[in-house]
């Protein structure tokens, strides 16, 4: 069953006040900073959970067989994520967001 998800409504104040912290979500292990320090920010938590999933996937990229392809894909997705955060947007990364939504922290 393929559901079309509505984008989350952006709380402009939350996004503006926390976008520089949320950028850390897409920089490897630095996702921990917004995940732990900004528990009250829906914007930071959204991006930090996706960053956590990308971090786990990047660990898989250390395996030599197909790892470099995954590593490049994670890098590209992370760069797009940074641009979306700086624009103050929520970005539901395909598949990654589904896993991120299952994280309860």
C-alpha positions as a Python dict, from the first residue, in 0.01 Angstrom:
ca = {
    (1, 'X'): (0, 0, 0),
    (2, 'X'): (163, 321, -117),
    (3, 'X'): (56, 619, 88),
    (4, 'X'): (125, 976, -9),
    (5, 'X'): (251, 1161, 294),
    (6, 'X'): (171, 1524, 350),
    (7, 'X'): (472, 1739, 430),
    (8, 'X'): (486, 1853, 790),
    (9, 'X'): (381, 2210, 850),
    (10, 'X'): (680, 2422, 929),
    (11, 'X'): (682, 2623, 1248),
    (12, 'X'): (872, 2921, 1108),
    (13, 'X'): (1003, 3029, 1448),
    (14, 'X'): (1127, 2679, 1534),
    (15, 'X'): (1294, 2640, 1193),
    (16, 'X'): (1454, 2985, 1204),
    (17, 'X'): (1583, 2952, 1560),
    (18, 'X'): (1718, 2599, 1518),
    (19, 'X'): (1826, 2559, 1157),
    (20, 'X'): (2200, 2593, 1229),
    (21, 'X'): (2178, 2328, 1497),
    (22, 'X'): (1969, 2106, 1270),
    (23, 'X'): (2239, 2125, 1000),
    (24, 'X'): (2455, 1912, 1230),
    (25, 'X'): (2203, 1631, 1179),
    (26, 'X'): (2352, 1556, 839),
    (27, 'X'): (2719, 1569, 941),
    (28, 'X'): (2800, 1212, 1040),
    (29, 'X'): (2796, 1154, 1419),
    (30, 'X'): (2713, 1517, 1493),
    (31, 'X'): (2344, 1423, 1461),
    (32, 'X'): (2372, 1350, 1834),
    (33, 'X'): (2395, 1720, 1919),
    (34, 'X'): (2047, 1821, 1794),
    (35, 'X'): (1905, 1483, 1896),
    (36, 'X'): (2010, 1531, 2258),
    (37, 'X'): (2032, 1909, 2301),
    (38, 'X'): (1716, 2016, 2117),
    (39, 'X'): (1450, 1773, 2238),
    (40, 'X'): (1193, 2054, 2239),
    (41, 'X'): (1247, 2140, 1872),
    (42, 'X'): (1029, 1940, 1635),
    (43, 'X'): (1241, 2069, 1345),
    (44, 'X'): (1572, 1949, 1498),
    (45, 'X'): (1429, 1614, 1606),
    (46, 'X'): (1290, 1547, 1258),
    (47, 'X'): (1625, 1609, 1089),
    (48, 'X'): (1833, 1444, 1365),
    (49, 'X'): (1640, 1118, 1334),
    (50, 'X'): (1698, 1113, 959),
    (51, 'X'): (2064, 1190, 1030),
    (52, 'X'): (2078, 892, 1264),
    (53, 'X'): (1951, 660, 990),
    (54, 'X'): (2200, 808, 740),
    (55, 'X'): (2478, 756, 996),
    (56, 'X'): (2388, 388, 1031),
    (57, 'X'): (2380, 350, 653),
    (58, 'X'): (2719, 523, 625),
    (59, 'X'): (2865, 263, 861),
    (60, 'X'): (2756, -2, 611),
    (61, 'X'): (2950, 184, 342),
    (62, 'X'): (3275, 77, 507),
    (63, 'X'): (3234, -268, 356),
    (64, 'X'): (3443, -286, 40),
    (65, 'X'): (3205, -471, -193),
    (66, 'X'): (2955, -194, -262),
    (67, 'X'): (3040, 49, 14),
    (68, 'X'): (3175, 333, -195),
    (69, 'X'): (2847, 358, -386),
    (70, 'X'): (2652, 379, -61),
    (71, 'X'): (2903, 629, 76),
    (72, 'X'): (2861, 860, -223),
    (73, 'X'): (2482, 830, -203),
    (74, 'X'): (2486, 916, 169),
    (75, 'X'): (2710, 1216, 99),
    (76, 'X'): (2476, 1348, -172),
    (77, 'X'): (2166, 1296, 42),
    (78, 'X'): (2339, 1465, 337),
    (79, 'X'): (2430, 1770, 127),
    (80, 'X'): (2071, 1800, 5),
    (81, 'X'): (1956, 1765, 366),
    (82, 'X'): (2183, 2054, 472),
    (83, 'X'): (2041, 2273, 196),
    (84, 'X'): (1684, 2186, 296),
    (85, 'X'): (1757, 2266, 662),
    (86, 'X'): (1910, 2601, 573),
    (87, 'X'): (1597, 2676, 370),
    (88, 'X'): (1391, 2595, 680),
    (89, 'X'): (1218, 2300, 517),
    (90, 'X'): (1121, 1951, 623),
    (91, 'X'): (1239, 1696, 369),
    (92, 'X'): (1101, 1344, 381),
    (93, 'X'): (1394, 1148, 243),
    (94, 'X'): (1248, 847, 63),
    (95, 'X'): (1280, 527, 271),
    (96, 'X'): (1508, 701, 523),
    (97, 'X'): (1214, 896, 665),
    (98, 'X'): (1013, 576, 709),
    (99, 'X'): (1289, 432, 927),
    (100, 'X'): (1339, 763, 1108),
    (101, 'X'): (969, 778, 1201),
    (102, 'X'): (1007, 447, 1385),
    (103, 'X'): (1270, 595, 1618),
    (104, 'X'): (1120, 687, 1955),
    (105, 'X'): (1360, 896, 2159),
}
